[in-house]
Amino acid sequence: MGIFEAIEEVVRGGQITLAGDEGSILATVREAVESGRSETFYLSRAQADAIKVWYWTPRRINEAGMEPVSTEERARIESELGVSCTPPAYSNTLVCECGGTYGAFEFLQQGIREHGKDMVEAIFALKDTSVIRVNPNNSAICAKCNRRMLRSHYYDYRNYGCCAAL
């Protein structure tokens, strides 16, 4: 499939394709974050890295409780979920009222439950593209009691991450 056929397929599905110079694309993502709109951007690795440098300041990392996903949790993701979780990978961990925790493992487990393993694997298999979810509106669901958690889960993987107006 050629580039214009791929673009037409995306547009036919009700989505938009945006092209512009580097500064315009990055400004569009930043404006979406700051406005609170929920959008998903498919960016080059360099564009996503520029957004991550702008967004994940030490203050935001601290506020969100972001930490590197441990070697043990990455191994659990790979062995129990069958998804390769290569570094760098960062996540915050939420604690539910029932005592259950929600971190990288539970996030990917919920993603598989809601979207299918093929979709999760396809995101992690992207080689030249990064997916940035801006102000995602999905809820963290406790795997132990199935309760919606009231705090937001934040994540940043090699080619899949989020940015939100904290």
Rosetta constraint file for C-alpha pairs under 8 A:
AtomPair CA 1 CA 5 HARMONIC 6.07 0.50
AtomPair CA 1 CA 6 HARMONIC 6.36 0.50
AtomPair CA 2 CA 6 HARMONIC 6.21 0.50
AtomPair CA 3 CA 7 HARMONIC 6.18 0.50
AtomPair CA 4 CA 8 HARMONIC 6.00 0.50
AtomPair CA 5 CA 9 HARMONIC 6.16 0.50
AtomPair CA 6 CA 10 HARMONIC 6.38 0.50
AtomPair CA 7 CA 11 HARMONIC 6.18 0.50
AtomPair CA 7 CA 17 HARMONIC 6.74 0.50
AtomPair CA 8 CA 12 HARMONIC 5.86 0.50
AtomPair CA 9 CA 13 HARMONIC 6.32 0.50
AtomPair CA 10 CA 14 HARMONIC 6.91 0.50
AtomPair CA 10 CA 15 HARMONIC 5.67 0.50
AtomPair CA 10 CA 16 HARMONIC 6.96 0.50
AtomPair CA 10 CA 17 HARMONIC 7.34 0.50
AtomPair CA 11 CA 15 HARMONIC 4.85 0.50
AtomPair CA 11 CA 16 HARMONIC 5.51 0.50
AtomPair CA 11 CA 17 HARMONIC 6.96 0.50
AtomPair CA 19 CA 25 HARMONIC 7.46 0.50
AtomPair CA 20 CA 24 HARMONIC 5.91 0.50
AtomPair CA 20 CA 25 HARMONIC 5.96 0.50
AtomPair CA 21 CA 25 HARMONIC 6.34 0.50
AtomPair CA 22 CA 26 HARMONIC 6.25 0.50
AtomPair CA 22 CA 47 HARMONIC 7.40 0.50
AtomPair CA 23 CA 27 HARMONIC 6.00 0.50
AtomPair CA 24 CA 28 HARMONIC 6.11 0.50
AtomPair CA 25 CA 29 HARMONIC 6.49 0.50
AtomPair CA 26 CA 30 HARMONIC 6.20 0.50
AtomPair CA 26 CA 47 HARMONIC 6.94 0.50
AtomPair CA 26 CA 50 HARMONIC 7.80 0.50
AtomPair CA 26 CA 51 HARMONIC 6.78 0.50
AtomPair CA 27 CA 31 HARMONIC 5.98 0.50
AtomPair CA 28 CA 32 HARMONIC 6.23 0.50
AtomPair CA 29 CA 33 HARMONIC 6.35 0.50
AtomPair CA 29 CA 41 HARMONIC 7.56 0.50
AtomPair CA 29 CA 51 HARMONIC 7.73 0.50
AtomPair CA 29 CA 134 HARMONIC 7.71 0.50
AtomPair CA 30 CA 34 HARMONIC 6.24 0.50
AtomPair CA 30 CA 51 HARMONIC 7.59 0.50
AtomPair CA 31 CA 35 HARMONIC 5.95 0.50
AtomPair CA 32 CA 36 HARMONIC 6.24 0.50
AtomPair CA 32 CA 37 HARMONIC 5.49 0.50
AtomPair CA 32 CA 38 HARMONIC 7.37 0.50
AtomPair CA 32 CA 39 HARMONIC 7.22 0.50
AtomPair CA 32 CA 134 HARMONIC 6.88 0.50
AtomPair CA 33 CA 37 HARMONIC 6.69 0.50
AtomPair CA 33 CA 38 HARMONIC 7.99 0.50
AtomPair CA 33 CA 134 HARMONIC 5.80 0.50
AtomPair CA 33 CA 135 HARMONIC 6.41 0.50
AtomPair CA 33 CA 163 HARMONIC 6.52 0.50
AtomPair CA 33 CA 164 HARMONIC 5.65 0.50
AtomPair CA 33 CA 165 HARMONIC 5.71 0.50
AtomPair CA 34 CA 164 HARMONIC 7.85 0.50
AtomPair CA 34 CA 165 HARMONIC 5.82 0.50
AtomPair CA 35 CA 165 HARMONIC 7.71 0.50
AtomPair CA 36 CA 135 HARMONIC 6.07 0.50
AtomPair CA 36 CA 164 HARMONIC 7.21 0.50
AtomPair CA 36 CA 165 HARMONIC 5.94 0.50
AtomPair CA 37 CA 134 HARMONIC 7.27 0.50
AtomPair CA 37 CA 135 HARMONIC 6.23 0.50
AtomPair CA 38 CA 133 HARMONIC 7.58 0.50
AtomPair CA 38 CA 134 HARMONIC 5.42 0.50
AtomPair CA 38 CA 135 HARMONIC 4.65 0.50
AtomPair CA 38 CA 136 HARMONIC 5.48 0.50
AtomPair CA 38 CA 137 HARMONIC 6.71 0.50
AtomPair CA 39 CA 133 HARMONIC 6.16 0.50
AtomPair CA 39 CA 134 HARMONIC 5.13 0.50
AtomPair CA 39 CA 135 HARMONIC 6.85 0.50
AtomPair CA 39 CA 136 HARMONIC 7.15 0.50
AtomPair CA 40 CA 131 HARMONIC 6.95 0.50
AtomPair CA 40 CA 132 HARMONIC 5.77 0.50
AtomPair CA 40 CA 133 HARMONIC 4.53 0.50
AtomPair CA 40 CA 134 HARMONIC 5.87 0.50
AtomPair CA 41 CA 131 HARMONIC 5.76 0.50
AtomPair CA 41 CA 132 HARMONIC 5.19 0.50
AtomPair CA 41 CA 133 HARMONIC 6.47 0.50
AtomPair CA 41 CA 134 HARMONIC 7.69 0.50
AtomPair CA 42 CA 129 HARMONIC 6.39 0.50
AtomPair CA 42 CA 130 HARMONIC 5.74 0.50
AtomPair CA 42 CA 131 HARMONIC 4.75 0.50
AtomPair CA 42 CA 132 HARMONIC 6.52 0.50
AtomPair CA 43 CA 47 HARMONIC 5.85 0.50
AtomPair CA 43 CA 48 HARMONIC 5.88 0.50
AtomPair CA 43 CA 129 HARMONIC 5.59 0.50
AtomPair CA 43 CA 130 HARMONIC 5.22 0.50
AtomPair CA 43 CA 131 HARMONIC 6.36 0.50
AtomPair CA 43 CA 132 HARMONIC 7.49 0.50
AtomPair CA 44 CA 48 HARMONIC 6.20 0.50
AtomPair CA 44 CA 128 HARMONIC 6.09 0.50
AtomPair CA 44 CA 129 HARMONIC 4.84 0.50
AtomPair CA 44 CA 130 HARMONIC 5.92 0.50
AtomPair CA 45 CA 49 HARMONIC 5.99 0.50
AtomPair CA 45 CA 128 HARMONIC 6.08 0.50
AtomPair CA 45 CA 129 HARMONIC 5.71 0.50
AtomPair CA 45 CA 130 HARMONIC 5.57 0.50
AtomPair CA 45 CA 159 HARMONIC 7.23 0.50
AtomPair CA 46 CA 50 HARMONIC 6.21 0.50
AtomPair CA 47 CA 51 HARMONIC 6.34 0.50
AtomPair CA 48 CA 52 HARMONIC 6.12 0.50
AtomPair CA 48 CA 130 HARMONIC 6.19 0.50
AtomPair CA 48 CA 131 HARMONIC 7.79 0.50
AtomPair CA 48 CA 132 HARMONIC 7.11 0.50
AtomPair CA 48 CA 159 HARMONIC 7.99 0.50
AtomPair CA 49 CA 53 HARMONIC 6.15 0.50
AtomPair CA 50 CA 54 HARMONIC 6.28 0.50
AtomPair CA 51 CA 55 HARMONIC 5.87 0.50
AtomPair CA 52 CA 56 HARMONIC 5.48 0.50
AtomPair CA 53 CA 57 HARMONIC 6.98 0.50
AtomPair CA 55 CA 60 HARMONIC 7.54 0.50
AtomPair CA 55 CA 163 HARMONIC 6.87 0.50
AtomPair CA 56 CA 60 HARMONIC 5.71 0.50
AtomPair CA 56 CA 61 HARMONIC 5.85 0.50
AtomPair CA 57 CA 61 HARMONIC 6.11 0.50
AtomPair CA 58 CA 62 HARMONIC 6.15 0.50
AtomPair CA 59 CA 63 HARMONIC 6.12 0.50
AtomPair CA 60 CA 64 HARMONIC 5.94 0.50
AtomPair CA 60 CA 166 HARMONIC 7.88 0.50
AtomPair CA 61 CA 65 HARMONIC 5.97 0.50
AtomPair CA 61 CA 66 HARMONIC 5.20 0.50
AtomPair CA 61 CA 67 HARMONIC 7.93 0.50
AtomPair CA 62 CA 66 HARMONIC 6.53 0.50
AtomPair CA 64 CA 92 HARMONIC 6.52 0.50
AtomPair CA 64 CA 154 HARMONIC 6.81 0.50
AtomPair CA 64 CA 166 HARMONIC 8.00 0.50
AtomPair CA 65 CA 91 HARMONIC 7.78 0.50
AtomPair CA 65 CA 92 HARMONIC 5.07 0.50
AtomPair CA 65 CA 93 HARMONIC 7.31 0.50
AtomPair CA 66 CA 90 HARMONIC 6.14 0.50
AtomPair CA 66 CA 91 HARMONIC 5.09 0.50
AtomPair CA 66 CA 92 HARMONIC 4.41 0.50
AtomPair CA 66 CA 93 HARMONIC 7.82 0.50
AtomPair CA 66 CA 154 HARMONIC 7.20 0.50
AtomPair CA 66 CA 155 HARMONIC 7.61 0.50
AtomPair CA 67 CA 90 HARMONIC 5.35 0.50
AtomPair CA 67 CA 91 HARMONIC 5.64 0.50
AtomPair CA 67 CA 92 HARMONIC 6.10 0.50
AtomPair CA 68 CA 88 HARMONIC 7.47 0.50
AtomPair CA 68 CA 89 HARMONIC 5.81 0.50
AtomPair CA 68 CA 90 HARMONIC 4.29 0.50
AtomPair CA 68 CA 91 HARMONIC 6.46 0.50
AtomPair CA 69 CA 73 HARMONIC 6.36 0.50
AtomPair CA 69 CA 74 HARMONIC 6.61 0.50
AtomPair CA 69 CA 89 HARMONIC 5.47 0.50
AtomPair CA 69 CA 90 HARMONIC 5.11 0.50
AtomPair CA 69 CA 91 HARMONIC 6.17 0.50
AtomPair CA 69 CA 104 HARMONIC 6.91 0.50
AtomPair CA 70 CA 74 HARMONIC 6.22 0.50
AtomPair CA 71 CA 75 HARMONIC 6.11 0.50
AtomPair CA 72 CA 76 HARMONIC 6.21 0.50
AtomPair CA 73 CA 77 HARMONIC 6.15 0.50
AtomPair CA 73 CA 104 HARMONIC 7.56 0.50
AtomPair CA 73 CA 105 HARMONIC 6.70 0.50
AtomPair CA 74 CA 78 HARMONIC 6.25 0.50
AtomPair CA 74 CA 84 HARMONIC 7.92 0.50
AtomPair CA 74 CA 85 HARMONIC 5.78 0.50
AtomPair CA 74 CA 86 HARMONIC 7.58 0.50
AtomPair CA 74 CA 105 HARMONIC 7.76 0.50
AtomPair CA 75 CA 79 HARMONIC 6.02 0.50
AtomPair CA 76 CA 80 HARMONIC 5.62 0.50
AtomPair CA 76 CA 81 HARMONIC 7.47 0.50
AtomPair CA 76 CA 105 HARMONIC 7.42 0.50
AtomPair CA 77 CA 81 HARMONIC 5.17 0.50
AtomPair CA 77 CA 82 HARMONIC 6.58 0.50
AtomPair CA 77 CA 83 HARMONIC 6.12 0.50
AtomPair CA 77 CA 84 HARMONIC 7.26 0.50
AtomPair CA 77 CA 85 HARMONIC 6.90 0.50
AtomPair CA 77 CA 105 HARMONIC 5.67 0.50
AtomPair CA 77 CA 108 HARMONIC 7.86 0.50
AtomPair CA 78 CA 82 HARMONIC 4.59 0.50
AtomPair CA 78 CA 83 HARMONIC 4.80 0.50
AtomPair CA 78 CA 84 HARMONIC 5.25 0.50
AtomPair CA 78 CA 85 HARMONIC 6.66 0.50
AtomPair CA 79 CA 83 HARMONIC 7.75 0.50
AtomPair CA 81 CA 109 HARMONIC 6.93 0.50
AtomPair CA 83 CA 120 HARMONIC 7.80 0.50
AtomPair CA 83 CA 121 HARMONIC 6.36 0.50
AtomPair CA 84 CA 121 HARMONIC 7.84 0.50
AtomPair CA 84 CA 124 HARMONIC 7.47 0.50
AtomPair CA 85 CA 89 HARMONIC 7.45 0.50
AtomPair CA 85 CA 124 HARMONIC 7.59 0.50
AtomPair CA 86 CA 158 HARMONIC 7.36 0.50
AtomPair CA 87 CA 157 HARMONIC 7.09 0.50
AtomPair CA 87 CA 158 HARMONIC 6.49 0.50
AtomPair CA 88 CA 156 HARMONIC 7.97 0.50
AtomPair CA 88 CA 157 HARMONIC 5.89 0.50
AtomPair CA 88 CA 158 HARMONIC 5.44 0.50
AtomPair CA 89 CA 155 HARMONIC 7.64 0.50
AtomPair CA 89 CA 156 HARMONIC 5.76 0.50
AtomPair CA 89 CA 157 HARMONIC 4.29 0.50
AtomPair CA 89 CA 158 HARMONIC 6.32 0.50
AtomPair CA 90 CA 104 HARMONIC 7.83 0.50
AtomPair CA 90 CA 155 HARMONIC 5.61 0.50
AtomPair CA 90 CA 156 HARMONIC 5.03 0.50
AtomPair CA 90 CA 157 HARMONIC 6.20 0.50
AtomPair CA 91 CA 103 HARMONIC 6.32 0.50
AtomPair CA 91 CA 104 HARMONIC 5.83 0.50
AtomPair CA 91 CA 153 HARMONIC 7.49 0.50
AtomPair CA 91 CA 154 HARMONIC 5.70 0.50
AtomPair CA 91 CA 155 HARMONIC 4.39 0.50
AtomPair CA 91 CA 156 HARMONIC 6.42 0.50
AtomPair CA 92 CA 103 HARMONIC 6.06 0.50
AtomPair CA 92 CA 104 HARMONIC 7.67 0.50
AtomPair CA 92 CA 153 HARMONIC 6.21 0.50
AtomPair CA 92 CA 154 HARMONIC 5.73 0.50
AtomPair CA 92 CA 155 HARMONIC 6.80 0.50
AtomPair CA 93 CA 101 HARMONIC 6.63 0.50
AtomPair CA 93 CA 102 HARMONIC 5.45 0.50
AtomPair CA 93 CA 103 HARMONIC 4.40 0.50
AtomPair CA 93 CA 104 HARMONIC 7.60 0.50
AtomPair CA 93 CA 153 HARMONIC 7.20 0.50
AtomPair CA 94 CA 101 HARMONIC 5.57 0.50
AtomPair CA 94 CA 102 HARMONIC 4.97 0.50
AtomPair CA 94 CA 103 HARMONIC 6.45 0.50
AtomPair CA 94 CA 149 HARMONIC 7.98 0.50
AtomPair CA 94 CA 151 HARMONIC 7.25 0.50
AtomPair CA 94 CA 153 HARMONIC 7.01 0.50
AtomPair CA 95 CA 99 HARMONIC 6.07 0.50
AtomPair CA 95 CA 100 HARMONIC 5.84 0.50
AtomPair CA 95 CA 101 HARMONIC 4.56 0.50
AtomPair CA 95 CA 102 HARMONIC 6.39 0.50
AtomPair CA 96 CA 100 HARMONIC 5.19 0.50
AtomPair CA 96 CA 101 HARMONIC 6.05 0.50
AtomPair CA 96 CA 102 HARMONIC 7.66 0.50
AtomPair CA 96 CA 142 HARMONIC 6.61 0.50
AtomPair CA 96 CA 149 HARMONIC 6.42 0.50
AtomPair CA 98 CA 144 HARMONIC 7.69 0.50
AtomPair CA 98 CA 145 HARMONIC 6.91 0.50
AtomPair CA 100 CA 142 HARMONIC 6.51 0.50
AtomPair CA 100 CA 143 HARMONIC 7.17 0.50
AtomPair CA 100 CA 144 HARMONIC 5.58 0.50
AtomPair CA 100 CA 145 HARMONIC 7.58 0.50
AtomPair CA 101 CA 106 HARMONIC 8.00 0.50
AtomPair CA 101 CA 142 HARMONIC 7.01 0.50
AtomPair CA 101 CA 143 HARMONIC 7.88 0.50
AtomPair CA 102 CA 106 HARMONIC 5.32 0.50
AtomPair CA 102 CA 107 HARMONIC 6.83 0.50
AtomPair CA 102 CA 140 HARMONIC 7.37 0.50
AtomPair CA 102 CA 141 HARMONIC 7.85 0.50
AtomPair CA 102 CA 142 HARMONIC 6.33 0.50
AtomPair CA 102 CA 143 HARMONIC 7.43 0.50
AtomPair CA 102 CA 153 HARMONIC 7.93 0.50
AtomPair CA 103 CA 107 HARMONIC 6.02 0.50
AtomPair CA 103 CA 153 HARMONIC 7.52 0.50
AtomPair CA 104 CA 108 HARMONIC 6.23 0.50
AtomPair CA 104 CA 155 HARMONIC 7.43 0.50
AtomPair CA 105 CA 109 HARMONIC 6.05 0.50
AtomPair CA 106 CA 110 HARMONIC 5.97 0.50
AtomPair CA 106 CA 142 HARMONIC 7.87 0.50
AtomPair CA 106 CA 143 HARMONIC 6.71 0.50
AtomPair CA 107 CA 111 HARMONIC 6.15 0.50
AtomPair CA 107 CA 140 HARMONIC 7.22 0.50
AtomPair CA 108 CA 112 HARMONIC 6.14 0.50
AtomPair CA 108 CA 120 HARMONIC 7.58 0.50
AtomPair CA 109 CA 113 HARMONIC 6.25 0.50
AtomPair CA 110 CA 114 HARMONIC 6.05 0.50
AtomPair CA 110 CA 141 HARMONIC 7.50 0.50
AtomPair CA 111 CA 115 HARMONIC 5.65 0.50
AtomPair CA 111 CA 116 HARMONIC 6.99 0.50
AtomPair CA 111 CA 117 HARMONIC 7.82 0.50
AtomPair CA 111 CA 120 HARMONIC 6.79 0.50
AtomPair CA 112 CA 116 HARMONIC 4.37 0.50
AtomPair CA 112 CA 117 HARMONIC 4.74 0.50
AtomPair CA 112 CA 119 HARMONIC 7.61 0.50
AtomPair CA 112 CA 120 HARMONIC 6.35 0.50
AtomPair CA 113 CA 117 HARMONIC 7.71 0.50
AtomPair CA 115 CA 119 HARMONIC 6.13 0.50
AtomPair CA 115 CA 120 HARMONIC 7.36 0.50
AtomPair CA 116 CA 120 HARMONIC 6.74 0.50
AtomPair CA 117 CA 121 HARMONIC 6.04 0.50
AtomPair CA 118 CA 122 HARMONIC 5.97 0.50
AtomPair CA 119 CA 123 HARMONIC 6.36 0.50
AtomPair CA 120 CA 124 HARMONIC 6.47 0.50
AtomPair CA 121 CA 125 HARMONIC 6.00 0.50
AtomPair CA 122 CA 126 HARMONIC 6.51 0.50
AtomPair CA 123 CA 131 HARMONIC 7.69 0.50
AtomPair CA 123 CA 159 HARMONIC 7.57 0.50
AtomPair CA 123 CA 160 HARMONIC 7.15 0.50
AtomPair CA 124 CA 159 HARMONIC 6.76 0.50
AtomPair CA 124 CA 160 HARMONIC 7.40 0.50
AtomPair CA 126 CA 130 HARMONIC 7.18 0.50
AtomPair CA 126 CA 159 HARMONIC 7.15 0.50
AtomPair CA 129 CA 159 HARMONIC 6.81 0.50
AtomPair CA 130 CA 158 HARMONIC 7.79 0.50
AtomPair CA 130 CA 159 HARMONIC 4.24 0.50
AtomPair CA 130 CA 160 HARMONIC 5.69 0.50
AtomPair CA 131 CA 159 HARMONIC 6.07 0.50
AtomPair CA 131 CA 160 HARMONIC 4.77 0.50
AtomPair CA 131 CA 161 HARMONIC 6.46 0.50
AtomPair CA 132 CA 160 HARMONIC 5.88 0.50
AtomPair CA 132 CA 161 HARMONIC 5.02 0.50
AtomPair CA 132 CA 162 HARMONIC 5.35 0.50
AtomPair CA 132 CA 163 HARMONIC 7.19 0.50
AtomPair CA 133 CA 160 HARMONIC 7.84 0.50
AtomPair CA 133 CA 161 HARMONIC 6.17 0.50
AtomPair CA 133 CA 162 HARMONIC 4.53 0.50
AtomPair CA 133 CA 163 HARMONIC 6.37 0.50
AtomPair CA 134 CA 162 HARMONIC 5.66 0.50
AtomPair CA 134 CA 163 HARMONIC 4.93 0.50
AtomPair CA 134 CA 164 HARMONIC 5.65 0.50
AtomPair CA 135 CA 162 HARMONIC 7.22 0.50
AtomPair CA 135 CA 163 HARMONIC 6.08 0.50
AtomPair CA 135 CA 164 HARMONIC 4.30 0.50
AtomPair CA 135 CA 165 HARMONIC 6.61 0.50
AtomPair CA 136 CA 162 HARMONIC 7.26 0.50
AtomPair CA 136 CA 164 HARMONIC 7.25 0.50
AtomPair CA 139 CA 148 HARMONIC 6.32 0.50
AtomPair CA 139 CA 149 HARMONIC 6.90 0.50
AtomPair CA 139 CA 152 HARMONIC 7.27 0.50
AtomPair CA 140 CA 148 HARMONIC 5.90 0.50
AtomPair CA 140 CA 149 HARMONIC 5.50 0.50
AtomPair CA 140 CA 150 HARMONIC 7.98 0.50
AtomPair CA 140 CA 151 HARMONIC 7.94 0.50
AtomPair CA 140 CA 152 HARMONIC 6.93 0.50
AtomPair CA 140 CA 153 HARMONIC 6.42 0.50
AtomPair CA 141 CA 146 HARMONIC 5.63 0.50
AtomPair CA 141 CA 147 HARMONIC 5.54 0.50
AtomPair CA 141 CA 148 HARMONIC 4.53 0.50
AtomPair CA 141 CA 149 HARMONIC 5.90 0.50
AtomPair CA 142 CA 146 HARMONIC 4.81 0.50
AtomPair CA 142 CA 147 HARMONIC 5.29 0.50
AtomPair CA 142 CA 148 HARMONIC 6.33 0.50
AtomPair CA 142 CA 149 HARMONIC 6.63 0.50
AtomPair CA 143 CA 147 HARMONIC 7.99 0.50
AtomPair CA 154 CA 161 HARMONIC 7.95 0.50
AtomPair CA 154 CA 162 HARMONIC 6.46 0.50
AtomPair CA 154 CA 163 HARMONIC 7.83 0.50
AtomPair CA 155 CA 160 HARMONIC 7.98 0.50
AtomPair CA 155 CA 161 HARMONIC 5.46 0.50
AtomPair CA 155 CA 162 HARMONIC 5.98 0.50
AtomPair CA 156 CA 160 HARMONIC 6.03 0.50
AtomPair CA 156 CA 161 HARMONIC 4.01 0.50
AtomPair CA 156 CA 162 HARMONIC 6.31 0.50
AtomPair CA 157 CA 161 HARMONIC 5.67 0.50
